[in-house]
Amino acid sequence: MLLFAFLLLNAVDQLDWVDIRTALLRLESRQIWGGIMLTLVTYAAASSYELLSKAHERHPTRTRSCLAIGFVAYSIAINLSSLLGNWAARYRLYARQGIGFRKTTRIAVLSISTNWSGFVLLAGLIFLFAPPELPARWPIHQAWLHAAGALLLCFCCAYLVWCYRASGHCWHLRGIRFTVPTLTIALMQLALSALVWGGIAGVVTHFLPAKAEYFNVLAVLFLSTVAGLVIRVPAGVGVTEVVFVAVLGPQLGTSAIVAALIAYRSVFQLLPLLLGASLYLVLELQWRRAPASTTSGALARLETAR
């Protein structure tokens, strides 16, 4: 936290809001629309996490309802907090579908593990084979990134072996029964999540100057994500900016990076949050306007599932 405070103060001193405004105005329409298209693809993949959970848990929720719940959960989680998005939103919306607490917990656990599986895979590859060049003042040695990358890849391989050898095995935690996914589902988890994390880096790269290299941006994105896990700030506000400026600032310029991240947060975070909140209200209104018989049936299924 002290290191973050030091970097934040340095970054604020370097900011020139006139240059940042100029950089924002220089963004071309193709960059904006390209960022929006990449955002749509990325959110479609993130929403599909729920379809993997549906296939694993075999619950009767309709596909479009699963995708809607996934979109709402992801848009809230990436902006506000994992507690509100990944857990509270899912408990609320799946309960409206007649899914009980225990099954919803299993759905949430699989969806969250899907999201982080791709991070483990890609971060392991990047840190091991193409680690970013860190600032000299950072107390982190390049060898540490290589070691972290190797460790992450070992975790990824161990997860695949576990799913292959123990598929269908059950264990209980706090009264909730969990089942080991099949190898097919595990591989689909990695593919979908890698697409999502790659898409996030693609949106940021799209708003940066042309000389920005995609894999460098991907590496810095992973570093900022790790920093955000240590320093708990909603949406990593400030943390992401500090890490990007510290690592890529000398190459791309502070103003260009901050402008790109403002555009990224507007297109990838705030816009989907508005859509997700609107979709949540629509789902709530549909539930409230549902016939009494339908509501009673859903409640009955919910009690049975519990």
LINURKA-V976991 format. One record per backbone hydrogen bond with DSSP energy under -1.0 kcal/mol. CO is the residue of the C=O (numbers start at 1). NH is the residue of the N-H. E is the energy in kcal/mol with one decimal. If there is no record, write none. Layout:
# LINURKA-V976991
co=(CO:CO)
nh=(NH:NH)
e=(E:E)
This chain:
# LINURKA-V976991
co=(1:2:3:4:5:6:7:8:9:10:16:17:18:19:20:21:22:24:28:29:30:31:32:33:34:35:36:37:38:39:40:41:42:43:44:46:47:48:49:50:51:52:53:54:62:63:64:65:66:67:68:69:70:71:72:73:74:76:81:82:82:83:84:87:88:89:90:91:92:94:95:100:101:102:103:104:105:106:107:108:109:110:111:112:113:114:116:117:118:119:120:121:122:123:124:125:126:135:138:141:142:143:144:145:146:147:148:149:150:151:152:153:154:155:156:157:158:159:160:161:162:166:169:171:173:176:178:180:182:183:184:185:186:187:188:189:190:191:192:193:194:195:196:197:198:199:200:201:202:209:213:214:215:216:217:218:219:220:221:222:223:224:225:226:227:231:233:234:236:238:239:240:241:242:243:244:245:248:249:253:254:255:256:257:258:259:260:261:262:263:264:265:266:269:270:271:272:273:274:275:276:277:278:279:280:281:282:283:284:285:291:292:293:294:295:296:297:298:299:300:301:302)
nh=(5:6:7:8:9:10:11:12:13:14:20:21:22:23:24:25:26:27:32:33:34:35:36:37:38:39:40:41:42:43:44:45:46:47:48:49:50:52:53:54:55:56:57:58:66:67:68:69:70:71:72:73:74:75:76:77:78:80:85:86:87:88:89:91:92:93:94:95:96:99:98:104:105:106:107:108:109:110:111:112:113:114:115:116:117:118:120:121:122:123:124:125:126:127:128:129:130:138:140:144:146:147:148:149:150:151:152:153:154:155:156:157:158:159:160:161:162:163:164:165:166:169:180:178:176:173:171:168:186:187:188:189:190:191:192:193:194:195:196:197:198:199:200:201:202:203:204:205:206:212:217:218:219:220:221:222:223:224:225:226:227:228:229:230:231:233:236:237:240:242:243:244:245:246:247:248:249:252:253:257:258:259:260:261:262:263:264:265:266:267:268:270:271:273:274:275:276:277:278:279:280:281:282:283:284:285:286:287:288:289:295:296:297:298:299:300:301:302:303:304:305:306)
e=(-2.4:-2.3:-2.5:-2.7:-2.3:-2.0:-2.5:-2.6:-1.9:-1.2:-2.3:-2.4:-2.2:-2.5:-2.2:-2.2:-1.3:-1.2:-1.9:-2.9:-2.3:-2.4:-2.0:-2.4:-2.4:-2.1:-2.2:-2.2:-2.5:-2.7:-2.0:-2.0:-2.4:-2.7:-1.2:-1.3:-1.3:-1.4:-1.9:-2.4:-2.4:-2.4:-3.0:-2.3:-2.3:-2.4:-2.1:-2.5:-2.6:-2.3:-2.4:-2.7:-2.4:-2.5:-2.0:-2.5:-2.4:-3.3:-2.3:-1.2:-1.2:-2.7:-2.3:-2.9:-2.4:-2.7:-2.9:-1.5:-1.3:-2.6:-1.5:-2.3:-2.2:-2.0:-2.4:-2.8:-2.4:-2.2:-2.4:-2.7:-2.5:-2.1:-2.0:-1.9:-1.5:-1.1:-2.4:-2.1:-2.8:-2.8:-1.7:-2.0:-2.9:-2.9:-1.7:-2.5:-2.2:-1.5:-1.1:-1.2:-1.5:-2.3:-2.6:-2.6:-2.3:-2.3:-2.5:-2.2:-1.9:-2.0:-2.2:-2.6:-2.6:-2.2:-1.9:-2.5:-2.5:-2.4:-2.0:-2.7:-2.9:-2.4:-2.5:-3.2:-1.6:-2.4:-2.2:-2.1:-2.3:-2.5:-2.1:-2.4:-2.0:-2.2:-2.7:-2.5:-2.4:-1.8:-1.9:-2.7:-2.4:-2.0:-2.3:-2.0:-1.8:-2.3:-2.0:-2.6:-2.0:-2.1:-2.1:-2.6:-2.1:-2.4:-2.5:-1.9:-2.0:-2.7:-2.0:-2.3:-2.3:-2.3:-1.7:-1.5:-2.9:-1.2:-2.6:-1.6:-2.5:-2.3:-2.3:-2.4:-2.6:-2.5:-2.2:-2.7:-1.4:-2.9:-2.4:-1.7:-2.6:-2.4:-2.1:-2.4:-2.2:-2.3:-2.6:-2.7:-2.0:-2.6:-3.2:-3.1:-1.9:-1.9:-2.2:-2.1:-3.3:-2.8:-2.0:-2.6:-2.4:-2.0:-2.1:-2.5:-2.2:-2.6:-2.5:-1.8:-2.5:-2.0:-2.2:-2.6:-2.2:-2.2:-2.3:-2.2:-2.3:-2.3:-2.4:-2.2:-2.6:-2.2)
